[in-house]
Amino acid sequence: MARDLASAQHFYAGVLGWEFRASSLGGSFAVALREGMPVAGIGALAERLDLPVAWTPYFAVVDADVTAARIRERGATMAVGPLAFGTGRAGLAADPAGAVFGFWQGTVVPDWSEGSGRASAWLELHTRDAFEASIFYGEVFDWAGGGTGCCVASYEHDHVVLRHGHDTVARISGGAGEAAPDPSIRPRWHVHFPVPDLEEAIKATYAQGGEAISPVGTSTTSRWVDLADPEGAQFTVAAPRDTL
């Protein structure tokens, strides 16, 4: 959600190479495309809502009311909704550690391909206790429930990894934010987008009025950096290690 929808589209087009199309939710919401595939949505944040400009994951659900009840029953907070919105119903919540997330009951954008291919995105939850968080989200969203379309969660190298079929779509990492005064390291969901060239993405970010907010990280397969857009929304871009 952004204060200035047009400016946000201009920034992400320049940094991530996205194009945009109108959506069935109206003129205040646009679907971002990369290589013709839908990868994200950017909406205009109403001035009356005292919410930060941020990337927020929305999880598809069968019944928004049931999901909201499960959230409350587990000691978490419903901030907004569920409310009718366009072709469905949406809600915004915070988990017991304070990480904000949304959920959506309704039509899902066709051809969405999270977790796979160059056009994809994936999510990471930085929280205090990965095991407790995985239990909360598993019970709220029926992860590992065994039904059609369910995800599979596994504990790997001190992280909880969530997979849908063969695609990794999210990771829950523990140890973040113990009494930390810095809002950037409090429990939160964080979105990652792939780019072909890390240095070009950083250069484009500064050219478009954003900034890099972390050093470049390196693993055996990739390099990444945390960025912030001009309104302060944070995200990560990652490139294959072979771009060096």
VEXTOR-925611 format. One record per residue (C-alpha): x, z, y; residue in three letters. Coordinates in pm, 1 decimal, decimal comma, padded with zeros to 6 digits, m for minus. Each point is the difference from the previous one (the first is absolute). Example, Ala and Ser with C-alpha at 12.3 -4.5 7.8 and 13.67 -1.06 7.14 Angstrom:
<sites>
<site><u>01230,0</u><w>00780,0</w><v>m00450,0</v><residu>Ala</residu></site>
<site><u>00137,0</u><w>m00066,0</w><v>00344,0</v><residu>Ser</residu></site>
</sites>
This chain:
<sites>
<site><u>00000,0</u><w>00000,0</w><v>00000,0</v><residu>Met</residu></site>
<site><u>00137,9</u><w>m00106,0</w><v>00339,2</v><residu>Ala</residu></site>
<site><u>m00099,1</u><w>00058,6</w><v>00362,2</v><residu>Arg</residu></site>
<site><u>00074,2</u><w>m00361,3</w><v>00092,3</v><residu>Asp</residu></site>
<site><u>m00101,2</u><w>m00236,1</w><v>m00279,0</v><residu>Leu</residu></site>
<site><u>00143,1</u><w>m00315,0</w><v>00158,8</v><residu>Ala</residu></site>
<site><u>00336,4</u><w>00161,6</w><v>00071,6</v><residu>Ser</residu></site>
<site><u>00021,0</u><w>00139,6</w><v>m00353,9</v><residu>Ala</residu></site>
<site><u>m00066,1</u><w>m00342,9</w><v>m00146,1</v><residu>Gln</residu></site>
<site><u>00270,4</u><w>m00150,5</w><v>00220,9</v><residu>His</residu></site>
<site><u>00252,1</u><w>00266,7</w><v>m00107,9</v><residu>Phe</residu></site>
<site><u>m00058,4</u><w>m00032,0</w><v>m00375,2</v><residu>Tyr</residu></site>
<site><u>m00010,9</u><w>m00378,3</w><v>00016,6</v><residu>Ala</residu></site>
<site><u>00345,1</u><w>00006,0</w><v>00157,9</v><residu>Gly</residu></site>
<site><u>00151,3</u><w>00264,2</w><v>m00228,9</v><residu>Val</residu></site>
<site><u>m00163,5</u><w>m00070,1</w><v>m00335,9</v><residu>Leu</residu></site>
<site><u>m00107,7</u><w>m00361,0</w><v>00041,1</v><residu>Gly</residu></site>
<site><u>m00368,0</u><w>00081,0</w><v>m00041,5</v><residu>Trp</residu></site>
<site><u>m00290,8</u><w>m00219,1</w><v>00096,0</v><residu>Glu</residu></site>
<site><u>m00345,6</u><w>00142,2</w><v>00065,1</v><residu>Phe</residu></site>
<site><u>m00357,7</u><w>m00094,3</w><v>m00075,2</v><residu>Arg</residu></site>
<site><u>m00332,5</u><w>00150,0</w><v>00100,3</v><residu>Ala</residu></site>
<site><u>m00175,9</u><w>00223,5</w><v>m00250,7</v><residu>Ser</residu></site>
<site><u>m00357,1</u><w>00076,5</w><v>m00095,3</v><residu>Ser</residu></site>
<site><u>00041,2</u><w>00337,3</w><v>00177,0</v><residu>Leu</residu></site>
<site><u>m00025,7</u><w>m00164,8</w><v>00342,7</v><residu>Gly</residu></site>
<site><u>00227,8</u><w>m00086,4</w><v>00288,1</v><residu>Gly</residu></site>
<site><u>00166,1</u><w>00342,2</w><v>00011,1</v><residu>Ser</residu></site>
<site><u>00168,8</u><w>m00046,2</w><v>m00337,2</v><residu>Phe</residu></site>
<site><u>00237,9</u><w>m00273,9</w><v>m00117,2</v><residu>Ala</residu></site>
<site><u>00146,6</u><w>m00072,9</w><v>m00343,1</v><residu>Val</residu></site>
<site><u>00375,0</u><w>m00065,5</w><v>m00006,6</v><residu>Ala</residu></site>
<site><u>00127,4</u><w>m00282,0</w><v>m00222,7</v><residu>Leu</residu></site>
<site><u>00349,0</u><w>m00074,2</w><v>m00128,0</v><residu>Arg</residu></site>
<site><u>00053,8</u><w>m00328,5</w><v>m00177,0</v><residu>Glu</residu></site>
<site><u>m00378,6</u><w>m00036,5</w><v>m00006,3</v><residu>Gly</residu></site>
<site><u>m00057,8</u><w>00331,2</w><v>m00179,6</v><residu>Met</residu></site>
<site><u>m00177,9</u><w>00303,0</w><v>00154,7</v><residu>Pro</residu></site>
<site><u>00241,8</u><w>00292,0</w><v>00039,9</v><residu>Val</residu></site>
<site><u>m00144,1</u><w>00239,9</w><v>00259,5</v><residu>Ala</residu></site>
<site><u>m00271,1</u><w>00058,7</w><v>00256,7</v><residu>Gly</residu></site>
<site><u>00035,2</u><w>00086,7</w><v>00367,4</v><residu>Ile</residu></site>
<site><u>m00297,4</u><w>00149,3</w><v>00182,1</v><residu>Gly</residu></site>
<site><u>m00065,9</u><w>00094,0</w><v>00360,5</v><residu>Ala</residu></site>
<site><u>m00010,2</u><w>00377,5</w><v>00037,4</v><residu>Leu</residu></site>
<site><u>m00299,1</u><w>00108,9</w><v>00208,2</v><residu>Ala</residu></site>
<site><u>00105,8</u><w>00198,7</w><v>00306,9</v><residu>Glu</residu></site>
<site><u>m00251,1</u><w>00274,5</w><v>m00080,4</v><residu>Arg</residu></site>
<site><u>00186,1</u><w>00077,3</w><v>m00323,7</v><residu>Leu</residu></site>
<site><u>00292,0</u><w>00237,4</w><v>00048,1</v><residu>Asp</residu></site>
<site><u>00205,5</u><w>m00146,7</w><v>m00284,8</v><residu>Leu</residu></site>
<site><u>00365,4</u><w>m00103,3</w><v>m00002,9</v><residu>Pro</residu></site>
<site><u>00103,1</u><w>m00363,1</w><v>m00026,3</v><residu>Val</residu></site>
<site><u>00123,0</u><w>m00019,6</w><v>m00358,6</v><residu>Ala</residu></site>
<site><u>00004,5</u><w>m00188,5</w><v>m00326,0</v><residu>Trp</residu></site>
<site><u>m00247,4</u><w>00164,2</w><v>m00237,2</v><residu>Thr</residu></site>
<site><u>m00060,6</u><w>m00086,0</w><v>m00366,3</v><residu>Pro</residu></site>
<site><u>m00359,8</u><w>m00058,5</w><v>m00106,5</v><residu>Tyr</residu></site>
<site><u>m00084,1</u><w>00036,2</w><v>m00368,4</v><residu>Phe</residu></site>
<site><u>m00292,3</u><w>m00187,7</w><v>m00154,5</v><residu>Ala</residu></site>
<site><u>m00269,0</u><w>00223,9</w><v>m00152,2</v><residu>Val</residu></site>
<site><u>m00326,9</u><w>m00055,5</w><v>m00182,8</v><residu>Val</residu></site>
<site><u>m00197,9</u><w>00268,8</w><v>00185,2</v><residu>Asp</residu></site>
<site><u>00107,7</u><w>00128,8</w><v>00341,9</v><residu>Ala</residu></site>
<site><u>m00223,2</u><w>00308,3</w><v>m00017,8</v><residu>Asp</residu></site>
<site><u>00142,3</u><w>00106,9</w><v>m00334,9</v><residu>Val</residu></site>
<site><u>00353,0</u><w>m00051,8</w><v>00133,5</v><residu>Thr</residu></site>
<site><u>m00072,7</u><w>00208,6</w><v>00310,8</v><residu>Ala</residu></site>
<site><u>m00140,5</u><w>00279,7</w><v>m00215,1</v><residu>Ala</residu></site>
<site><u>00306,4</u><w>m00002,2</w><v>m00224,7</v><residu>Arg</residu></site>
<site><u>00225,6</u><w>00022,7</w><v>00306,1</v><residu>Ile</residu></site>
<site><u>m00184,3</u><w>00304,1</w><v>00138,1</v><residu>Arg</residu></site>
<site><u>m00017,8</u><w>00170,6</w><v>m00340,6</v><residu>Glu</residu></site>
<site><u>00380,5</u><w>m00014,9</w><v>m00024,6</v><residu>Arg</residu></site>
<site><u>00071,4</u><w>00169,1</w><v>00330,5</v><residu>Gly</residu></site>
<site><u>00068,1</u><w>m00314,3</w><v>00202,2</v><residu>Ala</residu></site>
<site><u>m00158,8</u><w>m00111,6</w><v>00327,0</v><residu>Thr</residu></site>
<site><u>m00249,0</u><w>m00275,5</w><v>00072,9</v><residu>Met</residu></site>
<site><u>00077,4</u><w>m00114,6</w><v>00355,3</v><residu>Ala</residu></site>
<site><u>m00239,1</u><w>m00294,1</w><v>00034,5</v><residu>Val</residu></site>
<site><u>m00294,7</u><w>m00120,4</w><v>m00206,4</v><residu>Gly</residu></site>
<site><u>m00086,8</u><w>m00138,6</w><v>m00235,3</v><residu>Pro</residu></site>
<site><u>m00147,1</u><w>m00241,6</w><v>00254,1</v><residu>Leu</residu></site>
<site><u>m00149,5</u><w>m00347,0</w><v>m00028,7</v><residu>Ala</residu></site>
<site><u>00255,9</u><w>m00251,3</w><v>00120,8</v><residu>Phe</residu></site>
<site><u>m00044,2</u><w>m00375,8</w><v>m00025,4</v><residu>Gly</residu></site>
<site><u>m00058,7</u><w>m00093,6</w><v>m00363,5</v><residu>Thr</residu></site>
<site><u>00055,1</u><w>00347,3</w><v>m00142,3</v><residu>Gly</residu></site>
<site><u>00053,6</u><w>00369,2</w><v>00065,3</v><residu>Arg</residu></site>
<site><u>00325,3</u><w>00167,4</w><v>00100,5</v><residu>Ala</residu></site>
<site><u>00136,7</u><w>00351,0</w><v>00032,1</v><residu>Gly</residu></site>
<site><u>00315,9</u><w>00155,9</w><v>00142,9</v><residu>Leu</residu></site>
<site><u>00145,6</u><w>00317,5</w><v>m00146,5</v><residu>Ala</residu></site>
<site><u>00308,3</u><w>00220,1</w><v>m00019,9</v><residu>Ala</residu></site>
<site><u>00130,8</u><w>00134,4</w><v>m00330,7</v><residu>Asp</residu></site>
<site><u>00077,0</u><w>00373,7</w><v>m00044,4</v><residu>Pro</residu></site>
<site><u>00353,4</u><w>m00049,8</w><v>00137,4</v><residu>Ala</residu></site>
<site><u>m00126,5</u><w>m00189,6</w><v>00306,0</v><residu>Gly</residu></site>
<site><u>00077,9</u><w>m00363,0</w><v>m00090,6</v><residu>Ala</residu></site>
<site><u>m00267,5</u><w>m00233,9</w><v>00138,0</v><residu>Val</residu></site>
<site><u>m00165,8</u><w>m00269,7</w><v>m00211,5</v><residu>Phe</residu></site>
<site><u>m00319,9</u><w>m00200,5</w><v>m00008,9</v><residu>Gly</residu></site>
<site><u>m00238,2</u><w>m00131,8</w><v>m00261,8</v><residu>Phe</residu></site>
<site><u>m00231,9</u><w>m00298,3</w><v>m00012,4</v><residu>Trp</residu></site>
<site><u>m00317,0</u><w>m00076,3</w><v>m00195,1</v><residu>Gln</residu></site>
<site><u>m00097,3</u><w>m00363,8</w><v>00030,0</v><residu>Gly</residu></site>
<site><u>00127,8</u><w>m00353,5</w><v>m00013,8</v><residu>Thr</residu></site>
<site><u>00376,3</u><w>m00032,3</w><v>m00041,4</v><residu>Val</residu></site>
<site><u>00185,4</u><w>m00289,8</w><v>00165,2</v><residu>Val</residu></site>
<site><u>00037,8</u><w>m00277,0</w><v>m00263,0</v><residu>Pro</residu></site>
<site><u>00349,5</u><w>m00079,6</w><v>m00130,2</v><residu>Asp</residu></site>
<site><u>00141,4</u><w>00333,8</w><v>00111,9</v><residu>Trp</residu></site>
<site><u>00326,3</u><w>00044,3</w><v>m00190,8</v><residu>Ser</residu></site>
<site><u>00143,8</u><w>00342,2</w><v>00072,4</v><residu>Glu</residu></site>
<site><u>00317,1</u><w>00082,6</w><v>m00186,1</v><residu>Gly</residu></site>
<site><u>00091,8</u><w>m00352,5</w><v>m00108,8</v><residu>Ser</residu></site>
<site><u>00172,9</u><w>m00302,2</w><v>00147,3</v><residu>Gly</residu></site>
<site><u>00171,3</u><w>m00051,4</w><v>00336,8</v><residu>Arg</residu></site>
<site><u>m00327,6</u><w>00047,6</w><v>00186,1</v><residu>Ala</residu></site>
<site><u>m00060,8</u><w>00350,3</w><v>m00130,0</v><residu>Ser</residu></site>
<site><u>00023,9</u><w>00350,5</w><v>00137,8</v><residu>Ala</residu></site>
<site><u>00045,3</u><w>00327,8</w><v>m00179,5</v><residu>Trp</residu></site>
<site><u>m00057,5</u><w>00362,4</w><v>00093,6</v><residu>Leu</residu></site>
<site><u>00199,1</u><w>00320,7</w><v>m00017,3</v><residu>Glu</residu></site>
<site><u>m00133,8</u><w>00350,4</w><v>00054,7</v><residu>Leu</residu></site>
<site><u>00258,2</u><w>00243,0</w><v>00137,9</v><residu>His</residu></site>
<site><u>m00134,9</u><w>00346,1</w><v>m00080,9</v><residu>Thr</residu></site>
<site><u>00104,7</u><w>00352,0</w><v>m00096,6</v><residu>Arg</residu></site>
<site><u>m00102,3</u><w>m00001,0</w><v>m00365,9</v><residu>Asp</residu></site>
<site><u>m00023,1</u><w>m00337,7</w><v>m00172,9</v><residu>Ala</residu></site>
<site><u>m00161,3</u><w>00146,2</w><v>m00311,2</v><residu>Phe</residu></site>
<site><u>m00278,6</u><w>00178,5</w><v>00190,6</v><residu>Glu</residu></site>
<site><u>m00061,1</u><w>m00309,0</w><v>00212,9</v><residu>Ala</residu></site>
<site><u>m00024,4</u><w>m00223,0</w><v>m00307,2</v><residu>Ser</residu></site>
<site><u>m00260,3</u><w>00233,5</w><v>m00149,8</v><residu>Ile</residu></site>
<site><u>m00203,0</u><w>m00002,8</w><v>00323,0</v><residu>Phe</residu></site>
<site><u>m00002,7</u><w>m00378,8</w><v>00038,5</v><residu>Tyr</residu></site>
<site><u>m00046,1</u><w>m00055,3</w><v>m00372,5</v><residu>Gly</residu></site>
<site><u>m00313,1</u><w>00214,1</w><v>m00002,6</v><residu>Glu</residu></site>
<site><u>m00139,9</u><w>m00140,2</w><v>00326,4</v><residu>Val</residu></site>
<site><u>00051,8</u><w>m00366,6</w><v>m00088,6</v><residu>Phe</residu></site>
<site><u>m00017,5</u><w>00027,4</w><v>m00380,5</v><residu>Asp</residu></site>
<site><u>00351,2</u><w>m00135,2</w><v>m00044,0</v><residu>Trp</residu></site>
<site><u>00095,4</u><w>m00016,1</w><v>m00366,1</v><residu>Ala</residu></site>
<site><u>m00369,2</u><w>00032,2</w><v>m00082,7</v><residu>Gly</residu></site>
<site><u>00013,5</u><w>m00272,3</w><v>m00261,9</v><residu>Gly</residu></site>
<site><u>m00269,6</u><w>m00218,2</w><v>00156,5</v><residu>Gly</residu></site>
<site><u>00027,0</u><w>m00365,6</w><v>00096,5</v><residu>Thr</residu></site>
<site><u>00238,4</u><w>m00045,0</w><v>00292,4</v><residu>Gly</residu></site>
<site><u>00140,8</u><w>00352,7</w><v>m00019,6</v><residu>Cys</residu></site>
<site><u>00359,2</u><w>00073,2</w><v>00092,2</v><residu>Cys</residu></site>
<site><u>00259,1</u><w>00169,0</w><v>m00217,3</v><residu>Val</residu></site>
<site><u>00207,7</u><w>00285,7</w><v>00142,5</v><residu>Ala</residu></site>
<site><u>00334,7</u><w>00106,3</w><v>m00146,8</v><residu>Ser</residu></site>
<site><u>00266,9</u><w>00254,1</w><v>00095,8</v><residu>Tyr</residu></site>
<site><u>00333,6</u><w>m00177,3</w><v>00049,9</v><residu>Glu</residu></site>
<site><u>00321,5</u><w>00138,4</w><v>00152,2</v><residu>His</residu></site>
<site><u>m00176,6</u><w>00276,3</w><v>00197,5</v><residu>Asp</residu></site>
<site><u>m00262,8</u><w>m00246,0</w><v>00130,6</v><residu>His</residu></site>
<site><u>m00354,0</u><w>m00077,8</w><v>m00111,3</v><residu>Val</residu></site>
<site><u>m00032,7</u><w>m00378,7</w><v>m00030,9</v><residu>Val</residu></site>
<site><u>m00339,0</u><w>m00171,6</w><v>00005,9</v><residu>Leu</residu></site>
<site><u>m00041,8</u><w>m00338,7</w><v>m00167,1</v><residu>Arg</residu></site>
<site><u>m00288,3</u><w>m00244,4</w><v>m00017,4</v><residu>His</residu></site>
<site><u>00065,8</u><w>m00224,2</w><v>m00297,8</v><residu>Gly</residu></site>
<site><u>00363,9</u><w>m00104,3</w><v>00027,2</v><residu>His</residu></site>
<site><u>00016,8</u><w>00058,1</w><v>00377,0</v><residu>Asp</residu></site>
<site><u>00135,9</u><w>00315,2</w><v>00165,3</v><residu>Thr</residu></site>
<site><u>m00237,8</u><w>00079,2</w><v>00286,7</v><residu>Val</residu></site>
<site><u>00094,8</u><w>00351,3</w><v>00111,8</v><residu>Ala</residu></site>
<site><u>00246,8</u><w>00283,3</w><v>m00040,4</v><residu>Arg</residu></site>
<site><u>m00039,9</u><w>00370,8</w><v>00073,4</v><residu>Ile</residu></site>
<site><u>00321,1</u><w>00177,6</w><v>00099,5</v><residu>Ser</residu></site>
<site><u>00029,4</u><w>00378,7</w><v>00037,3</v><residu>Gly</residu></site>
<site><u>00206,5</u><w>00227,6</w><v>00220,7</v><residu>Gly</residu></site>
<site><u>m00105,0</u><w>m00125,3</w><v>00345,3</v><residu>Ala</residu></site>
<site><u>m00106,8</u><w>00201,8</w><v>00297,1</v><residu>Gly</residu></site>
<site><u>00049,7</u><w>00365,8</w><v>m00087,7</v><residu>Glu</residu></site>
<site><u>m00084,9</u><w>00162,3</w><v>00335,1</v><residu>Ala</residu></site>
<site><u>00152,8</u><w>m00300,9</w><v>00170,4</v><residu>Ala</residu></site>
<site><u>m00066,2</u><w>m00027,0</w><v>00376,5</v><residu>Pro</residu></site>
<site><u>00069,5</u><w>m00374,3</w><v>00006,9</v><residu>Asp</residu></site>
<site><u>m00329,2</u><w>m00190,5</w><v>m00054,9</v><residu>Pro</residu></site>
<site><u>00188,8</u><w>m00294,0</w><v>m00147,8</v><residu>Ser</residu></site>
<site><u>00086,7</u><w>00202,0</w><v>m00311,9</v><residu>Ile</residu></site>
<site><u>m00326,7</u><w>00183,7</w><v>m00055,4</v><residu>Arg</residu></site>
<site><u>m00197,2</u><w>m00095,9</w><v>m00311,9</v><residu>Pro</residu></site>
<site><u>m00128,0</u><w>m00354,8</w><v>00051,1</v><residu>Arg</residu></site>
<site><u>m00061,7</u><w>m00332,8</w><v>m00162,9</v><residu>Trp</residu></site>
<site><u>00252,3</u><w>m00266,2</w><v>00094,8</v><residu>His</residu></site>
<site><u>m00041,4</u><w>m00377,1</w><v>m00037,1</v><residu>Val</residu></site>
<site><u>00281,4</u><w>m00235,8</w><v>m00105,2</v><residu>His</residu></site>
<site><u>00003,3</u><w>m00375,0</w><v>00068,9</v><residu>Phe</residu></site>
<site><u>00248,0</u><w>m00251,2</w><v>m00146,9</v><residu>Pro</residu></site>
<site><u>00205,9</u><w>m00226,1</w><v>00225,1</v><residu>Val</residu></site>
<site><u>00248,0</u><w>m00273,5</w><v>m00095,4</v><residu>Pro</residu></site>
<site><u>00267,3</u><w>00114,6</w><v>00250,1</v><residu>Asp</residu></site>
<site><u>00036,4</u><w>00360,0</w><v>00115,2</v><residu>Leu</residu></site>
<site><u>00216,6</u><w>m00066,5</w><v>00306,6</v><residu>Glu</residu></site>
<site><u>m00238,2</u><w>m00268,4</w><v>00126,6</v><residu>Glu</residu></site>
<site><u>m00293,3</u><w>00241,8</w><v>m00035,7</v><residu>Ala</residu></site>
<site><u>00185,2</u><w>00270,0</w><v>00196,5</v><residu>Ile</residu></site>
<site><u>00096,4</u><w>m00249,0</w><v>00271,3</v><residu>Lys</residu></site>
<site><u>m00360,1</u><w>m00124,4</w><v>00025,1</v><residu>Ala</residu></site>
<site><u>m00129,1</u><w>00358,4</w><v>00020,6</v><residu>Thr</residu></site>
<site><u>00208,1</u><w>00073,6</w><v>00310,2</v><residu>Tyr</residu></site>
<site><u>m00086,8</u><w>m00338,2</w><v>00150,6</v><residu>Ala</residu></site>
<site><u>m00369,7</u><w>00081,9</w><v>m00039,4</v><residu>Gln</residu></site>
<site><u>00029,1</u><w>00347,0</w><v>00158,0</v><residu>Gly</residu></site>
<site><u>00034,8</u><w>00211,6</w><v>m00313,8</v><residu>Gly</residu></site>
<site><u>00299,0</u><w>00191,0</w><v>m00134,9</v><residu>Glu</residu></site>
<site><u>00186,5</u><w>00100,1</w><v>m00314,7</v><residu>Ala</residu></site>
<site><u>m00043,2</u><w>00373,1</w><v>m00065,8</v><residu>Ile</residu></site>
<site><u>00231,5</u><w>00045,1</w><v>m00297,8</v><residu>Ser</residu></site>
<site><u>00338,3</u><w>m00123,7</w><v>m00120,6</v><residu>Pro</residu></site>
<site><u>m00001,3</u><w>m00285,2</w><v>m00249,3</v><residu>Val</residu></site>
<site><u>m00035,6</u><w>00130,8</w><v>m00354,7</v><residu>Gly</residu></site>
<site><u>00150,6</u><w>m00168,4</w><v>m00303,9</v><residu>Thr</residu></site>
<site><u>m00064,5</u><w>00004,6</w><v>m00374,1</v><residu>Ser</residu></site>
<site><u>00130,5</u><w>m00215,2</w><v>m00281,4</v><residu>Thr</residu></site>
<site><u>m00282,4</u><w>m00251,6</w><v>00052,7</v><residu>Thr</residu></site>
<site><u>m00115,4</u><w>00024,2</w><v>00362,1</v><residu>Ser</residu></site>
<site><u>00066,1</u><w>00105,6</w><v>00359,5</v><residu>Arg</residu></site>
<site><u>m00260,1</u><w>00151,7</w><v>00229,3</v><residu>Trp</residu></site>
<site><u>m00060,2</u><w>00152,5</w><v>00342,0</v><residu>Val</residu></site>
<site><u>m00282,6</u><w>00194,0</w><v>00166,5</v><residu>Asp</residu></site>
<site><u>m00146,3</u><w>m00166,8</w><v>00310,2</v><residu>Leu</residu></site>
<site><u>m00256,2</u><w>00089,7</w><v>00266,9</v><residu>Ala</residu></site>
<site><u>m00221,1</u><w>m00246,0</w><v>00185,1</v><residu>Asp</residu></site>
<site><u>m00052,7</u><w>00026,6</w><v>00380,7</v><residu>Pro</residu></site>
<site><u>m00294,1</u><w>00239,2</w><v>m00047,5</v><residu>Glu</residu></site>
<site><u>00197,0</u><w>00227,1</w><v>m00232,6</v><residu>Gly</residu></site>
<site><u>m00137,9</u><w>m00099,3</w><v>m00340,5</v><residu>Ala</residu></site>
<site><u>00276,6</u><w>00042,0</w><v>m00258,1</v><residu>Gln</residu></site>
<site><u>00069,4</u><w>m00221,0</w><v>m00300,3</v><residu>Phe</residu></site>
<site><u>00289,8</u><w>m00103,2</w><v>m00223,2</v><residu>Thr</residu></site>
<site><u>00138,5</u><w>m00347,1</w><v>m00064,1</v><residu>Val</residu></site>
<site><u>00210,8</u><w>m00076,3</w><v>m00305,6</v><residu>Ala</residu></site>
<site><u>00208,1</u><w>m00302,2</w><v>m00098,9</v><residu>Ala</residu></site>
<site><u>00170,9</u><w>m00090,7</w><v>m00327,1</v><residu>Pro</residu></site>
<site><u>00361,6</u><w>00112,8</w><v>m00024,4</v><residu>Arg</residu></site>
<site><u>00111,8</u><w>m00359,5</w><v>m00058,8</v><residu>Asp</residu></site>
<site><u>m00068,8</u><w>m00082,0</w><v>00367,3</v><residu>Thr</residu></site>
<site><u>00333,0</u><w>00166,4</w><v>00088,9</v><residu>Leu</residu></site>
</sites>
